[in-house]
Structures are given as C-alpha cells and as structure tokens.
Amino acid sequence: MSTSSTRRLTVAQALVEFLARQYTERDGQRHRLINACWGIFGHGNVAGLGQALLESGAQRMPYLQGRNEQAMVHAAVGYARQSGRLSAHAVTTSIGPGATNLVTGAALATVNRLPVLLLPGDTFATRPADPVLQQLEVPYAGDVSVNDCLRPVSRYFDRVVRPEALIPAALQAMRVLADPVDTGAVTLALPQDVQAEAYDWPEEFFAERVWPVRRPAPEPEALAEAVHAVRAAARPLIVAGGGIHHSEAESALKALADATGIPVASTQAGKGSLRHDHPCDMGGIGHTGTAVADDLARTADLIIGVGTRYTDFTTASATLFAAPEVRFLNLNITPFDAHKLGALTLVADARAGLEALTDALAGHRVDATYEAECRTGKARWEEAVSRAYAVDDSRARPSQTQVLGALDAVVGDEDVVINAAGSLPGDLHKLWRARSPRQYHLEYGYSCMGYEIPAAIGVRLAAPDRPVWALVGDGTYLMMPTELVTAVQEGININLVLIQNHGYASIGGLSQATGAERFGTAYRFRAADGRYTGDPLPVDLAANAASLGMDVLRAGTVGELRDALAAARASDRPTCVYVETDTADSAPAAPPAQAWWDVPVAETATRPAAVKAREDYDRHVAARRRYL
C-alpha cells in the first residue's frame, strides 16, 4: 500500500470515513453497505465515535438515537433483512453495560445469518489506571474485557489496540458482513483511548470499495445427481427456507414449481417464498406447520431443502420425515447447512441453483394423482384457516386468531407483518396468507422477545413506503417498549398491534402440555397458596404506549378492532392498536400442533400431570430418527 498521500484523523474519524465508502454489488446493482449508525453514548465512545459522527455530518454517516442497546441491534437486523442483506447498520455503545447489552442482539443476528456491525467502546489499551471504571478484572488474563462476551456470538471479532490495526480489522469486517456464507454480527471492539488517537492514514484506505455478492452456480456433477434424484422421486417435497428471500429467488422457485408441480412447504424464515394462493404452496412445515404440509412431509421420499437450516421446529425434532426410504437434497450457499441430514448437496446460490434445476428438469412433472392430493389437502387447510378467522358476532371480544383475521382483511400486498415470540409465531405460521415475498417477517431463529418494535423501525427505514405492523403480546411488550420513543422522535409511522392476554400465553400452553401446569406463566396476583393464580394485574399497557408518544386506539370488540386497524394503516403517525383477547377454551383458535416438538419432561414426578406428560413424551421420542 502506498503511503505517498496521507490524512491525519483519529481512529474513530477514520473508521467513519472508511464505512461511508463501502458498497455491495449484486446483479449489477450497487448498495451502500453501512447506511447509518445507531448509538447511545457513554464515556467509552462519546469523545471517540460520538465526536467522529458529529464531525462527519449526517449526510456522510446518518446517526440514529436509540434507547436500549439490544433494541438498536434488533432495529439494525430488521433493516438488514428487509434490505436483502445487501445493506446494514452499525451500532456503537460505551464500554460496560452498554457493550454487554449488545450480546442478545448479536446472537440473534448471527443465528439468523443477518449482518450488523457492532462498535462497542473498550477499556484503555494503554492502561493508564488499572482498573478503570467498568473494567472487568480477570486475574489470569490482563487483556480480557466485557466485550469478550461478544466473541461466541460474532462471526468476526477484533480488538483494535493500535491505530494501524484498524486497517486490516475494518477490511475483514466488511468481507464478513458482505459474505452470504459468513455473515452475521461483526464486532470491532474499540478502546476509548485508541478511538481518540490520531494517525496518518494512507488515502487508499478511504477509496471506494465494492464487495461483490456473487451467485455461485452448482457444480455440473452435483447438479446431475440432484436431477436424477428428483426424477426418481414419486413424492418430492420442497422445504423453502430463508435463503430463498436472501437470494431474491422467489421467482425462480415459482418457475420450478410451475414446471414440475412439486409442492412447497415453508419454514418460518421462508414463508412467502410462494404467494399463499399458488397451487403448490402448502403453507408452513413442522411443529407450527399446516396439516397438509406435515402430512406430505411424513410420506415424502425426497425432501428438497432450499436455503434452510433444518431447525428442530422444521423437522419436528427429527420425527417428521418418516418414510423409511426418505432422502434429502439440499441446495444451500452455506456448505455447513447443505450437508445436514446426510443429503445430496448443491452448494450454490439459491436463485442460481433453482434456475439450473428447472432447466435440467425440463419436461419432468410429478404424477397427476400426487398433484391432486396436494390440491385437496390445501383446500381442506384453507377451510381450517377460514374457520379460525371466522366471526359470528362483531360485538364480541376477539380471540387471537380473529385478531389475525381482522388484520388479514386490512393489509395489502405491500404490508410487512413482524413477530418473533409468544404464541403468535405458531398461529401466524399456520394461518397467515402471505401475499408477497417480504410481507411475512418472523424472527424465529432466536425467537427473541422484544424484537418486534425495534425491528419494525428498521424495516420501515429500509422500506419507507411499506406499511409495517409489529405484533406483540403483553409479555413481549413489557420486555422492550422503549423504542416507541424513537419511532415518535423520528416520525416513523410503524403500527403496533398490542395483544393483552395477561401473561406468557405460549409458554403457559407449553407448560400445560409438559406437566408443569402453567406454573409461573400468568401475570396475576398471588393466591393464598403463594402461586400466581389470583386476579389479573391492573396494568394499562395502552396508557403506557400513549405515555411514550404513540397514538393509541383501544378495541374491545371485533368490530372496533377492524375499524382501529384500518385507521392505523391510514395514519401517518406511529399508532398502537390495543386489544384484550378472549382466552377462553371455547374461543376460536388455530388448529393444534400438527407435529411434535422435543421439550424434555421430568423423568420422575409425583404430580399426575407430569407423570402423564412423561408417558406422552416417551411415546413421541421413540419415533425420532437420525438421517444418515
């Protein structure tokens, strides 16, 4: 690298200048890689990155003010996902609790393979006083700080202890963020004294750099094996994962399904890969899947996984794919995922691989009786969805599925629906009628309570013309409502659907099913026996949302809910629709789980519920198999 021309900047100033000149490029389209920086300033970064962001100006590196460090990462992840992983945000925090608050968000980003750049402050590299404020003292290692908590949840980690070390560290960080195989959370820990230190930087460091996001095609030999396997299969089933969306391969999947008639079932991350009314779309698969998709999975002789990680929800904890002769064909850009379940592998970009498969399978189509079976099963499930959404009396309090039905009637193709945790993911995966590739935004890799509201802000920043809905229960809302203030401050008109069901409904149901009798899962006063089985807590979450600056619409009936949702969608202000749901056993609900999920149950117990649950567990676990 030539040093004939240099520029004297602090480390923080140089990093901001560098980040402003990084781009990705795919299919001839260029995207700025780091489009903004979220931040909360403390003594670990206020005079370093804070000063650098101020000096660079909003046009160079836009700054976004957050209220919670974890939430800032969630917002960045929502932005990256909506941007197809081609653009991302940075997040800066001080050393100490600000930095450790990043860990949950970093884990979520890495689990879901979504890029985010973390820039936490760090303790002094020069150690002028030992210990300094918020320094973790480790007797056996002088170079450990709390930021080392981020190592296992980061795809790349470096601590920049010298100014010149920023150059290779920053380049490696960009490489990982832009790589569809390696991407996730990237952490550059920045000691606060180093951030403020000046250095003569080579001008070449600040040149525009384009990081190509290529579409590797499958190897011919592997493609030939895959084509042979598909042609030989009598009952093939495609499992569409999130990689289809990341690759923008939805049209290629549709072309393959149209040409071959192979049915498609989707993971949480892959839902929307086909439009809900496409004849080959069988809906969600696995523990939260549809009856038709899970029935097909049990009898399939070839599972074609495209861009999926095969989580335990997808495989029903290795009990779903039950045919003795079942084989797997995995198309994935990540070799680690492609080789799962002893599969034939197509290590390639999802779009390039699907296009190659479609061309090589020209003239091939599944048997007409199999197509008819899929159509019949799909029609039966559509009737089940309609029953779950149905309303007999618009003056009645809605159930949770009726809330989804009311929202289904309001949204258009362009809307985005965001959720991550509670009982909503199961209901949405089974029932939601996805109209477009980016409409269904479920974070179910980490299923993190508190994700939805900040993610909605990130999605709206990436797609300012799309109505965005954050769906949360009361448990999730209480985890992290603070970014509503950010939405109000920035005029980001997200829509929040806040469902009050007085506790952790999802875990309550799981607790009941596993013999734990809903212990500790309700938001209620203590009863005489010391358990939380008294009256519901007198909290007013709608008033809380209003106190944070949101417009709030209260809906007590199905009719009021419909009106409120329509008004929220038409509003240009951040709006909360608050509804208390009917949780009675007689209320309309989604069909029960169509496949098992392994949650270990007490092997020995005296309470009858736990004894019965263990008997059920032993029966299910006997069906588990290893796919070799």
C-alpha positions in Angstrom: 0.0 0.0 0.0 1.4 3.4 -1.0 1.9 6.0 1.8 2.7 8.9 -0.6 -0.5 10.6 0.4 -1.9 10.5 4.0 -4.7 12.1 6.0 -4.4 12.8 9.7 -7.5 11.6 11.6 -8.4 10.0 14.8 -9.1 6.2 14.7 -12.8 6.9 15.1 -12.8 9.6 12.4 -11.0 7.3 10.0 -13.4 4.4 10.7 -16.5 6.6 10.0 -14.8 7.9 6.8 -14.0 4.3 5.7 -17.5 3.0 6.4 -19.1 5.7 4.3 -17.3 4.4 1.2 -18.1 0.7 1.4 -20.6 -0.8 -1.1 -22.1 -4.2 -2.0 -23.0 -5.1 -5.6 -25.2 -7.9 -6.8 -26.8 -8.3 -10.2 -25.3 -5.0 -11.3 -27.0 -3.1 -8.5 -24.8 -1.2 -6.0 -25.9 -0.7 -2.4 -24.2 1.2 0.4 -23.1 -1.4 2.9 -23.3 0.7 6.1 -26.2 3.1 5.7 -26.4 4.5 9.2 -25.1 4.2 12.8 -27.2 3.7 15.8 -25.7 4.9 19.1 -26.0 5.6 22.8 -23.0 7.5 24.1 -21.1 7.0 27.3 -17.6 7.6 28.4 -16.3 4.7 26.2 -17.3 6.3 22.9 -18.7 9.8 23.4 -15.4 11.5 22.6 -14.3 9.0 20.0 -17.1 7.7 17.7 -19.5 10.3 19.0 -17.2 13.1 18.1 -16.4 11.4 14.7 -20.1 11.1 13.8 -20.7 14.7 14.7 -17.7 15.8 12.6 -18.6 13.7 9.6 -22.1 15.1 9.4 -25.5 13.4 8.8 -25.0 13.3 5.0 -21.8 11.2 5.4 -23.0 8.9 8.1 -26.6 9.2 9.3 -26.9 8.8 13.1 -29.9 7.2 14.8 -30.5 7.7 18.5 -31.7 4.6 20.4 -32.9 4.0 23.9 -31.7 0.4 24.5 -28.5 -1.2 23.1 -30.1 -4.5 22.5 -33.0 -2.8 20.7 -30.6 -0.9 18.5 -29.2 -4.2 17.2 -32.7 -5.5 16.6 -33.5 -2.4 14.5 -30.4 -2.9 12.5 -31.2 -6.6 11.9 -34.7 -5.6 10.7 -33.2 -3.2 8.4 -30.7 -5.7 7.0 -33.3 -8.4 6.5 -35.6 -6.0 4.6 -32.6 -4.9 2.6 -31.8 -8.5 1.4 -28.6 -8.5 3.5 -27.1 -6.0 0.9 -27.1 -3.1 3.3 -26.7 -2.9 7.1 -26.4 -0.6 10.0 -23.6 -0.1 12.6 -24.3 0.1 16.4 -22.0 1.9 18.8 -22.1 1.8 22.6 -19.9 2.7 25.5 -17.8 0.1 27.4 -19.6 -1.6 30.3 -23.3 -2.4 30.4 -23.8 -0.7 27.0 -21.5 -3.2 25.4 -22.9 -6.3 27.2 -26.4 -5.2 26.3 -25.4 -6.0 22.7 -24.9 -9.7 23.3 -28.6 -10.8 22.8 -28.9 -8.7 19.7 -25.6 -10.1 18.3 -26.7 -13.7 19.0 -30.0 -13.0 17.1 -28.1 -11.6 14.1 -25.7 -14.4 13.9 -28.3 -17.2 14.4 -30.4 -15.7 11.6 -27.3 -15.0 9.4 -28.0 -11.3 9.1 -25.3 -8.6 9.0 -24.8 -6.0 11.7 -21.6 -4.1 12.6 -21.1 -3.6 16.4 -18.7 -0.9 17.6 -18.5 -1.1 21.4 -16.1 1.0 23.3 -13.5 -0.9 25.3 -11.2 -0.2 28.2 -8.0 1.7 27.8 -5.4 -0.1 25.6 -2.6 1.9 27.3 -3.8 1.0 30.9 -3.1 4.4 32.4 -5.0 3.4 35.6 -5.9 -0.2 36.5 -8.8 -0.8 36.9 -10.7 2.0 35.2 -14.4 2.5 35.5 -16.4 -0.6 34.3 -13.2 -2.7 33.8 -13.6 -6.4 34.3 -10.6 -7.7 36.3 -9.6 -11.2 35.3 -6.8 -12.5 37.5 -5.4 -14.8 34.8 -5.6 -12.5 31.8 -4.9 -8.8 31.5 -6.3 -8.4 28.0 -9.9 -9.6 28.7 -12.8 -7.1 28.9 -16.6 -7.5 29.0 -16.5 -7.2 25.2 -15.1 -10.8 25.1 -18.7 -11.9 25.8 -19.3 -11.0 22.2 -16.8 -13.4 20.7 -19.0 -16.5 20.6 -22.0 -14.6 19.1 -19.9 -12.8 16.5 -18.9 -14.1 13.0 -15.9 -11.9 13.3 -14.3 -10.2 16.3 -11.3 -8.0 16.7 -10.0 -5.6 19.3 -8.2 -2.6 17.7 -5.5 -1.8 20.2 -3.3 0.2 17.8 -4.4 2.8 15.2 -2.8 0.9 12.3 -4.5 -2.3 13.3 -7.8 -0.7 12.2 -6.9 -1.2 8.5 -6.9 -5.0 8.4 -9.6 -5.2 11.0 -12.0 -3.0 9.1 -11.4 -4.8 5.8 -12.0 -8.2 7.4 -15.2 -6.8 9.0 -16.5 -5.7 5.6 -15.6 -9.0 4.0 -17.7 -10.9 6.6 -20.6 -8.6 6.5 -20.9 -8.8 2.7 -20.4 -12.6 2.5 -23.7 -14.6 2.3 -22.0 -17.6 3.8 -20.2 -16.0 6.7 -22.4 -13.0 7.6 -23.8 -12.2 11.0 -22.8 -10.0 13.8 -19.3 -8.4 13.3 -17.6 -6.8 16.4 -14.8 -4.3 16.4 -14.0 -3.5 20.0 -12.5 0.0 20.2 -10.6 1.0 23.3 -11.6 4.5 24.2 -8.1 5.9 24.2 -7.4 4.4 20.8 -10.6 5.9 19.4 -9.3 9.4 20.1 -5.7 8.8 18.9 -4.6 10.5 15.7 -2.7 8.7 12.9 -1.6 9.4 9.4 -3.8 7.2 7.3 -3.0 6.3 3.7 -5.5 7.8 1.3 -6.0 4.4 -0.3 -7.8 3.3 2.9 -10.6 5.7 2.1 -11.1 4.8 -1.6 -14.5 3.5 -2.5 -14.7 -0.3 -2.2 -17.2 -2.6 -3.8 -17.8 -6.0 -2.2 -19.4 -8.3 -4.8 -22.1 -10.6 -3.7 -21.9 -13.3 -6.3 -24.3 -16.1 -7.3 -22.2 -19.3 -7.4 -23.8 -21.9 -9.6 -23.9 -25.7 -8.7 -21.2 -27.9 -10.0 -22.3 -30.0 -13.0 -21.7 -33.4 -11.4 -23.7 -32.4 -8.3 -26.5 -31.0 -10.5 -26.7 -34.2 -12.4 -27.0 -36.2 -9.2 -29.7 -33.9 -8.0 -31.7 -34.1 -11.2 -31.5 -37.9 -11.1 -32.8 -37.9 -7.5 -35.8 -35.6 -8.4 -36.7 -37.6 -11.5 -36.6 -40.8 -9.4 -38.8 -39.5 -6.6 -42.5 -40.3 -6.5 -43.4 -37.9 -3.7 -40.9 -35.0 -3.6 -41.4 -32.0 -1.3 -39.6 -28.7 -1.4 -38.8 -27.1 2.0 -38.3 -23.4 1.3 -36.1 -21.6 3.9 -35.0 -18.0 4.5 -32.2 -18.4 1.9 -34.8 -18.0 -0.8 -35.6 -14.5 0.4 -32.0 -13.6 1.0 -31.2 -14.6 -2.6 -34.3 -13.0 -4.1 -35.0 -16.4 -5.5 -38.8 -16.3 -5.2 -39.5 -16.1 -9.0 -37.0 -19.0 -9.6 -38.9 -21.1 -7.0 -42.2 -20.3 -8.6 -40.8 -21.3 -12.1 -39.6 -24.6 -10.7 -43.0 -25.3 -9.0 -44.9 -24.3 -12.1 -42.9 -26.5 -14.3 -42.8 -29.6 -12.1 -45.8 -29.4 -9.8 -43.6 -30.2 -6.8 -45.3 -29.0 -3.6 -43.6 -26.4 -1.5 -43.7 -26.1 2.3 -42.0 -23.2 4.1 -40.1 -22.7 7.3 -40.8 -19.6 9.4 -38.0 -17.7 7.6 -39.1 -19.0 4.2 -42.8 -18.3 4.4 -43.9 -16.1 1.5 -41.4 -17.7 -0.9 -44.6 -18.6 -2.9 -47.7 -16.5 -2.6 -50.3 -18.2 -0.4 -52.7 -18.8 -3.2 -50.2 -20.5 -5.5 -51.4 -24.1 -6.1 -48.1 -25.6 -5.0 -47.9 -23.6 -1.7 -48.7 -26.0 1.2 -48.0 -23.4 3.9 -45.8 -23.8 6.9 -44.0 -27.0 7.8 -43.0 -28.7 11.1 -44.3 -28.2 14.6 -46.1 -25.0 13.7 -46.9 -26.1 10.2 -50.1 -26.9 8.4 -51.8 -30.3 8.3 -51.3 -30.7 4.5 -47.6 -29.8 4.6 -46.8 -32.1 7.5 -48.8 -35.0 6.0 -46.8 -34.6 2.8 -43.6 -34.5 4.8 -44.3 -37.7 6.6 -44.8 -39.6 3.3 -42.2 -37.8 1.1 -39.5 -39.9 -0.4 -37.3 -36.8 -1.3 -37.0 -33.6 0.7 -35.5 -30.8 -1.3 -34.3 -28.2 1.2 -33.6 -24.8 -0.3 -31.9 -22.2 1.9 -32.9 -23.9 5.2 -31.0 -24.7 8.4 -33.4 -27.6 9.3 -34.1 -26.4 12.8 -35.9 -28.7 15.2 -39.2 -26.9 14.6 -38.9 -27.7 10.9 -38.0 -31.3 11.4 -40.4 -31.8 14.3 -37.3 -32.7 16.4 -36.3 -35.4 13.8 -39.7 -37.1 13.8 -41.4 -35.5 10.8 -39.7 -37.1 7.7 -40.9 -40.6 8.5 -40.8 -42.5 5.2 -38.3 -45.3 5.5 -36.7 -44.5 2.1 -36.7 -40.7 2.5 -33.6 -38.9 1.1 -32.6 -35.3 1.3 -31.3 -32.9 -1.4 -30.1 -29.6 -0.1 -29.5 -26.5 -2.1 -27.7 -24.0 0.1 -24.9 -21.5 -0.4 -23.5 -22.5 3.0 -21.8 -25.9 2.9 -22.4 -26.4 6.7 -26.2 -26.3 6.0 -26.0 -28.1 2.7 -24.5 -31.2 4.3 -27.1 -31.7 7.0 -29.2 -34.8 7.3 -26.8 -36.8 5.1 -28.0 -35.1 2.0 -27.0 -34.9 -1.6 -25.7 -31.3 -1.9 -25.9 -28.4 -4.2 -23.6 -25.8 -2.8 -24.8 -22.8 -4.7 -26.8 -19.6 -4.6 -30.5 -20.3 -4.2 -31.6 -18.5 -7.3 -28.8 -19.9 -9.5 -29.4 -23.4 -8.2 -33.1 -23.3 -8.7 -32.7 -21.9 -12.2 -30.2 -24.7 -13.0 -32.6 -27.3 -11.6 -35.5 -26.0 -13.6 -33.6 -26.1 -16.8 -32.2 -29.6 -16.2 -35.6 -30.9 -15.3 -37.3 -29.7 -18.5 -40.2 -32.0 -19.3 -40.4 -33.6 -15.8 -43.6 -33.3 -13.7 -44.9 -35.1 -10.7 -47.7 -37.6 -11.1 -51.1 -36.2 -11.6 -52.5 -38.1 -8.6 -49.9 -36.5 -6.3 -50.8 -33.1 -7.6 -54.5 -33.8 -6.9 -53.7 -35.0 -3.4 -51.8 -31.7 -2.7 -54.6 -29.6 -4.1 -57.2 -31.4 -1.9 -55.1 -31.1 1.2 -54.5 -27.4 0.5 -58.3 -26.8 0.1 -59.0 -28.5 3.4 -56.5 -26.4 5.2 -57.8 -23.2 3.7 -61.2 -24.1 5.2 -59.5 -24.5 8.6 -57.9 -21.1 8.3 -61.3 -19.6 7.4 -62.9 -21.2 10.5 -60.1 -19.8 12.7 -60.7 -16.3 11.3 -64.5 -16.5 11.3 -66.5 -14.1 13.4 -70.1 -14.9 14.5 -70.7 -11.6 16.4 -68.8 -8.4 15.7 -69.7 -7.2 19.1 -67.8 -10.0 20.8 -64.2 -9.8 22.2 -61.9 -11.3 19.6 -59.7 -14.3 20.0 -56.1 -14.1 18.9 -56.8 -15.9 15.6 -59.7 -13.4 15.0 -57.2 -10.6 15.5 -55.1 -12.1 12.7 -58.2 -12.5 10.6 -59.1 -8.8 11.1 -55.5 -7.8 10.1 -55.6 -10.1 7.1 -58.6 -8.2 5.8 -56.9 -4.8 6.2 -53.4 -5.4 4.8 -52.3 -5.2 1.2 -49.5 -6.9 -0.7 -47.1 -4.2 0.3 -47.6 -4.5 4.1 -45.0 -6.2 6.4 -46.0 -8.1 9.4 -43.4 -8.6 12.1 -43.3 -11.1 15.0 -40.8 -13.1 17.0 -42.1 -14.7 20.2 -45.0 -16.0 22.1 -48.0 -17.9 20.7 -48.3 -15.6 17.7 -45.5 -17.4 15.7 -47.4 -20.6 15.7 -50.7 -19.1 14.7 -49.0 -17.0 12.0 -47.1 -19.8 10.5 -50.2 -21.9 10.2 -52.7 -19.3 9.3 -51.2 -16.2 7.7 -51.8 -15.7 4.0 -48.6 -14.2 2.7 -49.2 -12.1 -0.3 -45.6 -11.0 -1.2 -42.1 -12.1 -0.5 -41.3 -9.5 2.2 -44.6 -9.4 3.9 -44.0 -12.2 6.5 -41.2 -11.2 8.8 -40.8 -13.8 11.6 -37.6 -13.8 13.6 -37.8 -17.4 14.7 -34.1 -18.4 14.7 -33.6 -16.9 18.1 -37.3 -16.1 18.8 -36.3 -13.1 20.9 -39.0 -11.3 23.0 -38.7 -7.6 22.4 -37.5 -7.8 18.8 -40.7 -6.7 17.0 -40.9 -3.0 17.8 -37.3 -2.0 17.0 -37.3 -4.4 14.0 -40.4 -2.6 12.7 -38.4 0.7 12.8 -35.5 -0.9 10.9 -37.9 -2.3 8.3 -39.6 1.0 7.9 -36.3 2.7 7.4 -35.4 0.2 4.7 -38.8 0.4 3.1 -40.4 3.8 3.9 -43.3 3.3 1.6 -44.5 0.0 3.1 -46.9 -0.2 6.0 -45.3 -2.1 8.8 -47.0 -4.0 11.7 -45.4 -5.1 14.9 -47.5 -7.8 16.5 -46.7 -8.3 20.2 -48.3 -9.8 23.3 -48.2 -8.2 26.7 -45.2 -10.2 27.8 -43.1 -9.2 24.8 -44.2 -5.6 25.1 -43.1 -5.3 28.7 -39.7 -6.6 27.7 -38.8 -3.7 25.4 -41.3 -0.9 24.5 -38.7 1.8 24.7 -38.0 2.2 21.0 -41.5 3.5 20.6 -40.0 6.8 21.7 -37.5 6.5 18.8 -40.4 5.9 16.3 -42.2 9.1 17.7 -39.0 11.1 17.7 -38.1 10.2 14.1 -41.7 10.3 12.8 -41.5 6.6 11.7 -45.1 5.6 11.5 -45.0 2.0 12.5 -48.2 0.2 13.6 -48.2 -1.7 16.8 -50.8 -4.4 17.5 -50.6 -4.9 21.3 -52.5 -8.0 22.4 -53.3 -8.3 26.1 -53.6 -11.9 27.3 -52.3 -11.5 30.9 -49.1 -13.4 30.7 -46.9 -15.7 28.7 -49.5 -17.5 26.7 -47.2 -19.6 24.6 -45.1 -20.8 27.5 -48.2 -21.3 29.5 -49.6 -23.7 26.9 -46.2 -25.5 26.7 -46.1 -25.7 30.5 -49.5 -27.3 30.5 -48.5 -29.8 27.8 -45.3 -30.8 29.6 -46.9 -31.3 33.0 -45.7 -28.1 34.6 -49.3 -26.9 35.0 -48.7 -23.3 33.8 -46.5 -22.6 36.8 -45.2 -19.0 36.8 -46.5 -18.1 33.4 -49.5 -15.8 34.2 -49.4 -12.1 35.0 -51.6 -12.3 38.1 -51.6 -11.6 41.8 -50.5 -14.3 44.2 -53.3 -16.5 45.6 -53.5 -17.9 49.2 -51.2 -20.8 48.2 -48.5 -18.5 47.0 -48.9 -19.2 43.3 -49.7 -16.6 40.7 -53.4 -17.6 40.2 -55.2 -14.6 41.6 -56.8 -11.7 39.8 -55.1 -10.3 36.6 -52.8 -7.4 37.2 -54.4 -4.0 36.8 -51.9 -2.7 34.3 -52.9 -0.5 31.4 -50.4 -1.1 28.6 -52.4 1.2 26.2 -51.8 4.1 28.6 -48.2 3.2 28.7 -47.9 3.3 24.9 -49.7 6.6 24.9 -47.3 8.0 27.5 -44.4 7.1 25.2 -45.9 9.3 22.5 -47.9 6.8 20.4 -51.4 7.4 19.1 -53.5 4.7 20.8 -56.7 3.1 19.5 -58.5 0.8 22.0 -60.5 -2.1 20.5 -62.9 -4.0 22.8 -64.8 -5.9 20.1 -64.2 -7.5 16.7 -66.0 -4.6 15.0 -63.9 -2.0 16.9 -60.8 -3.9 16.1 -61.5 -3.8 12.3 -62.1 0.0 12.5 -58.9 0.5 14.5 -56.7 -1.5 12.2 -58.0 0.4 9.2 -57.4 3.7 10.9 -53.9 2.8 12.0 -53.0 1.8 8.4 -54.3 5.1 7.1 -52.5 7.2 9.8 -49.2 9.0 9.2 -48.3 8.8 12.9 -46.9 5.9 15.0 -50.1 4.1 16.1 -50.9 1.4 18.6 -54.0 -0.8 18.4 -54.6 -2.2 21.8 -56.9 -5.3 22.1 -57.6 -7.6 25.0 -58.3 -11.1 23.6 -60.8 -13.8 24.6 -58.6 -16.6 26.0 -61.5 -18.9 26.9 -61.2 -22.5 25.8 -64.3 -22.0 23.7 -62.8 -19.1 21.7 -61.9 -19.6 18.1 -58.3 -20.8 17.9 -55.7 -22.2 15.5 -55.7 -25.9 14.9 -53.4 -27.7 17.4 -49.8 -28.6 16.5 -49.6 -30.9 13.6 -46.2 -32.3 14.6 -44.2 -32.9 17.7 -41.5 -30.8 19.3 -39.0 -32.1 21.8 -39.2 -30.4 25.1 -37.8 -32.8 27.8 -40.3 -33.7 30.5 -39.4 -34.7 34.1 -38.4 -38.3 34.1 -39.8 -38.8 37.6 -42.5 -36.9 39.4 -45.4 -37.3 41.8 -47.9 -34.9 40.3 -50.3 -36.7 37.9 -49.9 -34.0 35.1 -46.2 -34.6 34.9 -46.5 -38.4 35.0 -49.0 -38.3 32.1 -46.8 -35.8 30.2 -43.8 -38.1 30.5 -45.8 -41.0 29.1 -46.6 -38.9 26.1 -43.0 -37.8 25.7 -41.7 -41.3 25.8 -44.2 -42.3 23.0 -43.1 -39.4 20.8 -39.4 -39.7 21.3 -39.5 -43.3 20.2 -40.2 -42.0 16.7 -37.1 -39.9 16.4 -34.5 -41.0 13.9 -31.1 -39.9 12.7 -30.9 -39.2 9.0 -27.7 -40.7 7.8 
